[in-house]
Amino acid sequence: MADLLALPAEAAVTSLGYGVRALPLPLYVRAHAAALVPLGHADERLDLAAADIPVLDVAVAADRAGAALLLVAAAARARLARAGEPADTGAGAGRDEALARAVTTGLARRRDRAGAVGGTPVEGIRIEGCEPARTALRGTGARIECHLLGETASVPVIGAVLRLPRLARPLRAEVCDLDPRRGVRRAVRAVLRLLALAELAALAGPTAPTAPTAPTDPVRGSVPPAGGAGRTGGITGPGDIIETGVIAHEDLPEGPAPGTETALLRSALARHGLRARVRTLSPAGAGVTVVACRITPARAETAEEPRTGTDAPPPPGLRAPRQLSLSYRPGDVRLSRIFHENSKMRTAFGTLPAVDIAGMAPGARRLIGRAHRDFRDTARTYDLTGTPATATATGERSTALAPLDECVRRRRSWAAMGGGALTRDQLARLVSLTCGTTGSGVAGPDVRLPLRATPSAGGLYSCDLFLLVNRVTGIEPGLYYVHPGRQCLQLVRSDRTWSEVTARTGYRDRADQAAAMVIYTGAFRRNQWKYRERGYRTVLLDCGHLAQSVVLTATALGLVAHPMIAFIDDYFNDLVGVDGVDDAVLYLTLLGPPAGPRSRTEETV
């Protein structure tokens, strides 16, 4: 249900003249953050100029929908303030939820305005075993403590204090809520919001404005300034709460029954001589309800004071992280997201067939071991198994392999190629160490399956290698299939010129320098009988494993290896002879000898 609220809530923000952008949080923060931005910055698009994205407010919640609802209230509050009608606001799936949020916002603000916690120690009951506080920040030196801090108009007040070693002082937030357990969750997320604001202030640098002393959620809080220097108003230091007792989180009282919260709040206000004047701001059928509320004494109207403490907006000058500039519209990646969702493993629903290879018929098990193509009727074959000895007999030197650490440090995709030829020995060693058979595994009592140098999901080896030869000593130009079992090259075709093929890549000039091109081709049927939708992922992973093996081995042989994803798919599928559906070209790697010796510190970009 919460996910269904995200889109209507974000649409409600747009209708109020603002936009919503997701804010990145460190992975150790278990929450979702979003920023209220000017409407012109709401569209997620690529901006290579990295223009500033002003942040008008920040919300932190359990999920996208929760953050969007908080920003709806913030947008409504800002719009009312611009019109000279300041009020507390709330948003929710229904009117009861929205009104309760607006009223508790107002109560928290009245508590701060009355000076109940304005700089003097307060008494509180520590909440022990608080799961939301314990799990909010995983694996960090941070500590979040929660307390019951009494009541405001008979509504419980819950406080949260976040202590992080790198901050100059603790962050403090308070909320009012009839449901103390829900209040704990809200207080924890409110103090995480203060942390997000502090991070934004730090990103702005030394010229950033003083960090805010209060958030826009129904929270009273204080934020340390950017860089940890200076102080802001509010309670500081570890002794800001005088503990008068302890209560277990599980012993906190239950909240009100659904649909009764508004009536209980009205009754609590009446007992304290207060009333709430409420106005619904959202149209019927909007998907979310937005209300404005002003809490006043029952017998006299008082002028609305400037917003302080509870929900004053952050100061001007905050900017979103620059990484939001390198963005994209959701429609640009819709299909890949659908694929990713549909290829997730969900064992509870039995999405994959149960396959026990040992229980398969011997013929079926042997079929798994024949994970390759075979151009047996080819007009030309080059045996690579005896190449090193042949190379020595003809005067060529067998290439020594560089150490792994040197290969990792010296590998550069854009290292200069010298325009020379590869040797047959280099090619033979490359094939042997990337897709050669290195052993066998038992599959039942009567079958052994070949194992290769590079890993593959389920040992199904769903990726084939083709080699387009331009300049290799002792091998005629043409497209060859690399047979992994026989360790040979089988001619596929020789009717395409090198320049014709390189013209179908995104870097023709670079490709023209290469002596050979590895073409990785996925065989989806070889894999998806077992892994179904998830099999597409594993084919891509198999291709990545194989490509990395090619790159490292080529580097160890003293060659330049340049992986490339920029190519015309349909042309390369036709070149290899596959349909692009059951089998498809996935990746390329250019190979060539280097232009000359290169220093260890040289970088080529």
C-alpha positions in Angstrom: 0.0 0.0 0.0 2.8 2.4 0.9 4.3 2.0 -2.6 1.0 2.9 -4.2 1.0 6.3 -2.4 4.4 7.5 -3.8 3.1 8.6 -7.2 0.0 10.5 -6.1 2.0 12.1 -3.2 4.7 13.3 -5.6 2.0 14.5 -8.0 0.5 16.5 -5.1 3.8 18.2 -4.6 3.9 19.1 -8.3 0.4 20.5 -8.1 1.6 22.8 -5.3 4.3 24.2 -7.6 7.3 22.2 -6.3 9.2 19.0 -7.2 10.6 15.9 -5.5 14.1 14.5 -6.1 15.5 11.4 -4.3 18.5 12.1 -2.1 21.3 9.5 -1.8 22.0 8.3 1.7 24.9 6.2 2.8 24.1 2.5 2.6 24.4 2.1 6.3 21.4 4.5 6.8 18.2 2.4 6.8 15.8 5.0 5.4 14.7 6.8 2.3 15.5 10.5 1.8 14.0 13.0 -0.7 14.4 16.7 -1.3 11.8 19.4 -2.0 13.1 21.4 -5.0 11.8 24.1 -7.3 9.6 22.7 -10.0 12.1 23.4 -12.7 14.6 21.0 -11.1 12.1 18.2 -10.6 12.7 16.4 -13.8 15.5 13.7 -13.6 17.6 14.4 -16.6 21.2 14.4 -17.6 22.8 17.8 -17.0 26.5 17.8 -18.0 26.8 21.4 -16.9 26.0 20.2 -13.3 23.9 23.3 -12.5 23.0 23.8 -8.8 19.8 22.1 -7.7 18.4 24.2 -4.7 17.1 22.2 -1.8 14.1 23.8 -0.1 13.5 21.0 2.4 14.4 17.4 3.2 12.3 14.4 4.3 13.5 11.1 5.6 11.1 8.2 6.0 11.0 4.4 5.8 10.3 4.4 2.1 9.7 6.6 -0.9 6.0 7.1 -0.2 6.6 8.2 3.4 9.1 10.8 2.3 6.8 12.0 -0.4 4.0 12.5 2.1 6.2 14.6 4.3 7.2 16.7 1.4 3.6 17.2 0.4 3.0 18.8 3.8 6.2 20.9 3.5 5.1 22.1 0.1 1.7 23.0 1.3 3.1 24.8 4.3 5.5 26.8 2.1 2.7 27.8 -0.3 0.5 29.0 2.6 3.4 31.0 4.1 3.9 32.7 0.7 0.2 33.6 0.7 0.5 35.1 4.2 -1.5 32.3 5.8 0.9 30.3 7.9 -0.4 27.0 9.3 0.6 23.6 10.3 0.1 21.0 7.6 -0.2 17.2 7.3 -0.6 14.7 4.5 -1.8 11.1 4.5 -3.7 8.4 2.7 -6.8 9.6 4.4 -8.1 12.6 6.3 -7.7 11.1 9.8 -4.0 10.5 9.1 -3.4 13.9 7.5 -5.2 15.7 10.3 -3.4 13.8 13.0 0.0 14.7 11.4 -1.0 18.4 11.2 -2.2 18.6 14.8 0.9 16.9 16.2 3.0 19.2 14.1 1.3 22.2 15.8 1.6 20.7 19.2 5.3 20.2 18.8 5.7 23.8 17.6 3.7 25.1 20.6 5.9 23.1 23.0 9.1 24.7 21.5 7.5 28.2 21.4 6.5 27.9 25.1 10.2 27.2 25.9 9.6 23.8 27.4 12.9 22.6 26.1 14.5 25.8 25.1 18.1 25.3 26.3 17.5 23.9 29.8 17.8 20.2 30.8 14.6 18.2 30.5 13.5 15.1 32.3 12.9 11.9 30.3 12.4 8.2 30.6 14.9 6.3 28.5 13.4 3.7 26.1 15.4 0.6 26.4 15.8 -2.0 23.6 14.6 0.4 21.0 14.9 -1.5 17.7 14.3 1.4 15.4 17.1 3.3 17.0 19.5 0.3 17.1 19.1 -0.6 13.4 18.8 2.9 11.9 22.6 3.2 11.4 24.3 -0.1 10.7 28.0 -0.7 11.5 28.8 2.9 12.5 30.1 4.6 15.6 26.8 6.4 15.8 24.3 6.0 18.7 20.7 7.0 18.8 18.9 7.2 22.2 15.1 7.6 22.5 13.2 9.0 25.5 9.7 9.8 26.6 9.7 13.5 27.4 6.4 14.0 29.0 3.3 15.3 27.3 2.0 18.3 25.4 -1.8 18.7 25.7 -1.9 15.1 26.9 -0.1 13.9 23.8 3.2 12.0 24.4 6.4 13.6 23.4 9.2 11.3 22.1 12.7 12.5 21.7 15.7 11.1 19.8 19.4 12.1 20.2 22.0 11.0 17.7 25.6 11.1 18.7 28.2 10.6 16.0 32.0 11.1 16.7 32.6 13.3 13.7 29.9 15.8 14.7 30.7 18.7 17.0 27.6 17.9 19.1 24.6 15.7 19.2 21.6 16.0 17.0 18.2 16.3 18.8 14.7 15.8 17.5 11.3 15.6 19.2 7.9 14.5 17.9 4.4 14.4 19.4 2.4 11.3 18.8 -0.6 9.5 20.4 1.1 6.2 19.5 4.5 6.1 21.3 5.8 3.2 19.2 5.1 5.1 16.0 6.5 8.2 17.7 9.8 6.4 18.3 10.1 5.6 14.6 9.2 9.1 13.6 11.7 10.6 16.1 14.5 8.3 14.7 13.8 9.3 11.1 13.5 13.0 12.2 17.0 12.9 13.7 18.3 11.2 10.5 16.8 14.1 8.6 18.9 16.4 10.7 21.9 14.4 9.8 21.0 14.7 6.1 20.7 18.4 6.4 24.1 18.6 8.2 25.6 16.6 5.3 24.1 19.0 2.7 25.5 22.0 4.6 28.9 20.3 4.7 28.8 19.7 0.9 28.2 23.4 0.4 31.6 24.1 1.9 32.8 26.9 4.2 30.5 29.5 2.5 27.4 27.5 3.3 24.8 29.2 5.5 24.5 28.3 9.1 22.8 24.9 9.4 19.2 25.1 10.5 18.1 24.9 14.1 14.8 23.2 13.2 13.3 20.9 10.6 9.9 21.0 8.9 8.7 17.6 10.2 6.7 17.8 13.4 10.0 17.9 15.2 12.0 20.1 17.4 15.6 19.8 16.6 19.1 21.2 16.3 21.7 20.6 13.7 25.5 21.2 14.0 27.0 23.6 11.5 28.9 22.4 8.5 32.4 21.2 9.3 31.6 20.8 13.0 32.6 24.3 13.9 30.5 26.7 16.0 27.2 26.1 17.7 23.5 26.6 17.1 20.6 27.0 19.4 19.1 24.2 21.3 20.2 21.7 23.9 23.8 20.5 23.6 26.1 18.1 25.3 25.5 14.6 26.7 23.6 15.8 29.7 20.7 17.4 27.9 18.2 14.8 29.2 18.0 14.0 32.9 16.9 10.3 33.0 14.2 9.7 35.5 13.5 6.0 34.6 13.6 3.3 32.0 10.9 1.6 30.0 11.3 -1.2 27.5 10.3 -0.5 24.0 8.0 -3.4 24.0 6.2 -2.0 27.1 5.2 1.2 25.4 1.4 1.6 25.3 -0.5 0.7 22.2 -1.6 3.4 19.9 -5.2 4.4 19.2 -7.4 2.2 16.9 -7.4 3.2 13.3 -9.9 6.0 12.5 -10.1 7.2 16.1 -7.0 9.4 16.2 -8.6 12.7 15.1 -11.4 12.4 17.7 -8.9 11.7 20.5 -6.8 14.6 19.5 -9.7 17.0 19.5 -10.7 15.8 22.9 -7.2 16.2 24.2 -7.0 19.8 22.8 -10.4 20.6 24.4 -9.3 19.5 27.8 -6.4 22.0 27.6 -8.5 24.9 26.3 -7.4 24.5 22.7 -9.1 24.0 19.4 -7.9 23.1 15.9 -9.2 25.1 12.9 -8.8 22.7 10.0 -9.0 23.2 6.2 -8.7 20.5 3.6 -6.3 21.6 0.8 -6.4 18.6 -1.6 -9.2 18.0 -4.1 -11.4 15.0 -3.8 -9.9 11.9 -5.6 -6.4 13.2 -5.5 -5.0 10.0 -4.0 -3.7 11.7 -0.9 -5.3 14.1 1.6 -3.6 17.4 2.6 -4.9 19.5 5.4 -3.9 22.8 7.1 -4.4 23.3 10.8 -4.1 26.2 13.2 -4.2 25.4 17.0 -5.5 28.3 19.0 -7.0 29.0 22.5 -10.7 28.0 22.5 -11.8 31.5 23.7 -9.6 33.8 21.9 -7.9 34.1 18.5 -4.2 34.9 18.6 -2.0 36.1 15.8 0.1 33.4 14.2 3.7 33.8 15.2 6.7 33.2 12.9 7.6 29.6 12.6 10.4 28.7 14.9 11.8 25.4 16.3 9.2 23.0 15.1 8.9 23.4 11.3 11.0 26.4 10.2 12.4 25.6 6.8 16.1 25.0 6.3 18.1 28.2 5.5 18.6 29.2 1.9 21.7 28.1 0.1 21.5 24.4 0.5 22.2 22.4 -2.7 21.7 18.8 -3.8 24.7 16.6 -4.3 26.3 17.0 -7.7 25.7 13.4 -8.5 22.0 14.2 -9.1 23.2 15.9 -12.3 24.3 12.6 -13.8 20.7 11.3 -13.9 18.1 10.0 -16.4 14.4 10.0 -16.9 12.7 6.8 -15.5 11.4 6.0 -19.0 14.9 5.8 -20.3 15.6 2.7 -18.2 12.1 1.3 -17.9 12.8 -2.0 -19.7 16.0 -2.7 -17.8 14.1 -2.2 -14.5 11.3 -4.5 -15.6 13.9 -7.1 -16.6 15.7 -6.8 -13.3 12.5 -7.1 -11.3 11.4 -10.2 -13.3 14.8 -11.9 -13.0 14.9 -11.7 -9.2 15.2 -15.0 -7.4 12.2 -15.7 -5.3 12.6 -19.2 -3.9 9.4 -19.0 -1.9 7.4 -19.0 -5.2 9.5 -21.7 -6.9 10.5 -19.5 -9.8 13.3 -21.9 -11.0 12.8 -25.6 -11.8 14.6 -28.0 -9.4 17.5 -29.4 -11.4 19.6 -32.3 -10.0 22.3 -33.0 -12.6 23.2 -36.3 -11.0 19.6 -37.4 -11.5 19.5 -36.6 -15.2 19.8 -39.3 -17.9 23.4 -39.8 -19.0 22.7 -38.4 -22.5 21.3 -35.2 -21.0 24.4 -34.9 -18.7 26.7 -35.4 -21.7 24.8 -32.7 -23.5 25.7 -30.2 -20.8 29.3 -31.0 -21.4 29.1 -30.0 -25.0 28.7 -26.3 -24.3 30.2 -25.1 -27.6 29.6 -24.8 -31.3 31.4 -26.7 -34.0 32.2 -25.5 -37.5 33.5 -28.9 -38.4 33.0 -28.4 -42.1 35.1 -25.2 -42.2 37.5 -24.6 -45.1 40.3 -23.6 -42.7 41.3 -24.7 -39.2 44.3 -23.6 -37.1 45.4 -25.9 -34.3 46.6 -23.9 -31.3 47.6 -26.8 -29.0 51.1 -27.2 -30.4 51.8 -23.6 -31.2 54.5 -22.8 -28.6 56.7 -25.6 -29.9 56.0 -24.6 -33.5 56.9 -21.0 -32.7 60.2 -22.0 -31.2 61.1 -24.1 -34.2 60.4 -21.1 -36.5 62.5 -18.7 -34.5 59.7 -17.0 -32.6 60.1 -16.6 -28.8 57.4 -18.0 -26.5 56.0 -15.1 -24.6 56.6 -15.1 -20.8 53.7 -14.0 -18.6 54.0 -10.9 -16.5 53.1 -11.2 -12.8 49.5 -10.7 -11.8 50.1 -7.6 -9.6 51.9 -5.9 -12.5 49.1 -6.8 -14.9 46.5 -5.2 -12.6 48.5 -2.1 -12.1 49.6 -1.6 -15.8 46.4 -2.5 -17.6 44.9 0.5 -19.5 42.1 0.2 -22.1 43.3 3.2 -24.1 47.0 2.4 -24.0 48.6 3.2 -27.4 48.7 0.3 -30.0 51.7 0.0 -32.2 49.9 -1.2 -35.4 52.0 -4.4 -35.5 50.8 -8.0 -35.5 50.1 -10.6 -32.8 52.0 -13.8 -32.8 50.3 -17.2 -33.1 52.0 -18.1 -29.8 50.4 -15.1 -28.1 47.0 -16.1 -29.5 47.4 -19.7 -28.4 48.2 -18.8 -24.9 45.4 -16.3 -24.7 42.9 -19.0 -25.8 44.3 -21.6 -23.5 44.2 -19.4 -20.4 40.8 -17.9 -21.0 38.5 -20.6 -22.3 40.7 -23.7 -22.4 39.7 -26.9 -20.6 41.6 -27.1 -17.3 40.0 -30.2 -15.6 36.7 -32.1 -15.2 34.0 -32.6 -12.7 31.9 -35.7 -11.8 28.3 -35.6 -12.9 26.8 -38.8 -11.7 28.5 -42.2 -11.7 29.3 -42.4 -15.4 29.9 -38.9 -16.7 32.6 -36.3 -16.2 32.0 -32.7 -17.5 34.8 -30.5 -18.7 35.7 -27.5 -16.6 37.3 -24.4 -18.1 39.7 -21.6 -17.1 36.9 -19.1 -16.5 33.9 -19.6 -14.2 30.4 -19.9 -15.6 27.0 -20.2 -13.9 26.2 -23.9 -13.4 29.1 -24.9 -15.5 26.9 -24.3 -18.6 29.4 -21.9 -20.4 26.8 -19.8 -22.1 29.3 -17.5 -23.8 31.2 -18.3 -27.0 34.3 -16.6 -28.4 34.7 -15.5 -32.0 37.9 -14.0 -33.2 38.2 -11.5 -36.0 41.8 -11.6 -37.3 43.4 -8.6 -38.9 47.1 -9.1 -38.3 48.2 -12.4 -36.7 51.4 -14.1 -37.9 50.6 -17.4 -39.5 46.8 -16.9 -39.6 44.9 -15.6 -42.6 42.5 -12.6 -41.9 38.9 -13.6 -41.3 36.3 -14.4 -38.6 37.1 -17.6 -36.6 35.2 -19.6 -34.0 37.4 -20.4 -31.0 36.6 -24.1 -30.2 37.2 -24.4 -26.4 37.6 -28.2 -26.4 39.8 -28.7 -29.4 41.8 -25.5 -28.8 41.6 -24.5 -32.4 40.3 -21.7 -34.7 37.6 -22.7 -37.2 37.0 -20.3 -40.1 33.5 -18.9 -40.1 33.8 -16.4 -42.9 36.3 -14.2 -44.7 34.2 -12.0 -46.9 34.1 -8.9 -44.6 37.0 -6.5 -44.6 38.5 -5.2 -41.4 37.6 -1.6 -42.2 34.0 -2.5 -43.0 33.6 -4.2 -39.6 35.3 -1.4 -37.6 33.0 1.2 -39.3 30.2 -0.5 -37.3 31.8 0.3 -34.0 31.7 3.5 -32.0 35.4 4.1 -32.1 36.5 3.3 -35.7 39.9 5.0 -35.5 40.7 3.1 -32.4 39.5 -0.2 -33.8 41.5 0.3 -37.0 44.7 0.1 -34.8 43.9 -3.3 -33.5 45.4 -6.6 -34.8 42.4 -8.7 -33.7 39.0 -8.4 -32.2 37.4 -10.8 -29.7 33.6 -11.1 -30.2 31.7 -12.5 -27.2 28.4 -14.2 -28.1 25.8 -15.2 -25.6 23.9 -18.5 -26.1 20.8 -18.0 -24.0 19.2 -21.4 -24.6 22.3 -23.0 -23.2 21.5 -21.4 -19.9 17.9 -20.4 -19.6 16.5 -23.9 -19.6 17.8 -24.0 -16.0 17.7 -20.3 -14.9 14.8 -18.9 -16.9 14.5 -15.1 -16.6 17.5 -15.0 -14.2 19.5 -16.8 -16.9 19.8 -13.5 -18.8 21.7 -12.1 -15.9 24.0 -15.1 -15.7 24.8 -15.0 -19.4 25.9 -11.3 -19.0 27.9 -12.3 -15.9 29.5 -15.2 -17.8 30.5 -12.7 -20.6 32.0 -10.4 -18.0 34.0 -13.2 -16.4 35.3 -14.3 -19.8 36.2 -10.7 -20.9 38.1 -10.0 -17.7 40.1 -13.2 -18.3 40.9 -12.1 -21.8 41.9 -8.6 -20.7 44.2 -9.9 -17.9 45.8 -12.6 -20.0 46.4 -10.2 -22.9 48.0 -7.8 -20.4 50.2 -10.6 -19.0 51.3 -11.3 -22.6 52.3 -7.7 -23.1 49.4 -6.8 -25.3 46.9 -4.0 -25.2 43.3 -5.1 -24.6 40.5 -2.6 -25.1 36.9 -3.8 -24.1 34.2 -2.1 -26.1 30.4 -2.0 -25.9 30.0 0.5 -28.7 28.9 -1.5 -31.8 25.9 -2.0 -34.0 24.2 -5.1 -32.6 22.3 -6.2 -35.7 25.4 -5.9 -37.9 27.6 -8.0 -35.5 24.8 -10.6 -35.0 24.7 -10.9 -38.8 28.5 -11.1 -39.0 28.7 -14.0 -36.6 25.5 -15.6 -38.0 23.2 -15.5 -34.9 19.6 -14.3 -34.7 20.1 -11.8 -31.9 17.3 -13.5 -29.9 18.4 -16.9 -28.8 22.0 -16.0 -29.5 23.4 -12.5 -29.6 26.7 -10.6 -29.6 27.2 -9.0 -26.3 30.7 -7.5 -26.1 34.0 -6.8 -28.0 37.7 -6.6 -27.0 40.3 -5.1 -29.3 43.7 -6.7 -29.1 47.0 -5.3 -30.4 50.7 -5.0 -29.5 51.7 -1.8 -27.6 53.2 1.2 -29.3 56.3 0.9 -27.2 57.6 0.6 -23.6 55.6 2.6 -21.2 56.5 3.9 -17.7 54.7 2.5 -14.7 53.1 5.8 -13.9 51.9 6.7 -17.3 48.1 7.0 -17.6 46.2 7.0 -20.9 42.7 8.5 -20.9 
